[in-house]
Amino acid sequence: MTGSCTVVVPCFDEEARLDPTVLDALAVAAHATVLGVDDGSTDGTAAILEKLAARHPDRHRALLLGTNRGKGEAVRAGLLDAVAGGAEVVAYCDADFATPPGEVGRLVEVVRSAGADVALGSRVALLGSHIERSLVRHYTGRVFATAGSLLLGVPVYDTQCGAKAFRVTDRLRRALADPFVSRWAFDVELIGRLLGPDLDTAGFVEVPLRAWRESDGSKMTARAALRAGADLVRIGRRLRAGRRAAPAGLAARLAPPAPLSAPPRLPAGTDAQAASSGSTKSATGPHGLSST
């Protein structure tokens, strides 16, 4: 294990389900500081985060935004705070811990020890994995992820999994410099910024999760989902504008969708099968659709 790490957990009105013991398990699993970001909650979420940070300042910190800015900006604020604090690796995951702490730790380790710059958790139902997701959420998610992949121009299988890890580089700093367009589709926007105008996939890897469980109480309502879909259009316009503004010599390289680079060698004992998202053929079901 090398490199200090901070894992950002965005929180909004999470008092009822925010479990300090799980946050502590995350700190241990990722060998990291856990930064709980309160996004202007109206309940006791901020108090829980502050109490945990006061009790275990070596493992926990709290960042209180005061007003609600949306999940995307809560994540960005947390990542910026972690980078400013000197973290060498940063990550984020959802407060419902649909992605268990141990799986977040695996993503962090892929960045720390396997040479990846960006590790994206991917909810692929493989033999031996435990991906629990309703059919409705699965198929609506596949539509959104496919649209996001087409927009990005690279075959990312799962843009919306709420667990991702990053090496702190100048590329990441540039990607975090400006506010996100979308509260919910910010993952696509962040990936697009990291890829840059030349769709540079070097250092990107998708890591199939061993476990993921859909949780109750999701804040992604039908209205929010429609808004996220509209935001994809706005994100696409911005990314295309940035690519058009790139030096003319890049045009030829932007034509075909670029395959993700070969995954870095994973640490010993990690069976992540961290394949590029173009390798999802093995996860197709009897109707030719992905099984997650």
Secondary structure by P-SEA (a helix, b strand, c coil): cbbbbbbbbbbccccccccaaaaaaaaaaacbbbbbbbcccccaaaaaaaaaaaaccccbbbbbccccccaaaaaaaaaaaaaaacccccccccccccccaaaaaaaaaaaacccccbbbbbbcccccbbbbbcaaaaaaaaaaaaaaaaaaccccccccccbbbbcccaaaaaaaccccccccaaaaaaaaaaaccccccccbbbbbbcbbbbbccccccaaaaaaaaaaaaaaaaaaaaaaaaccccccccccccccccccccccccccccccccccccccccccccccc
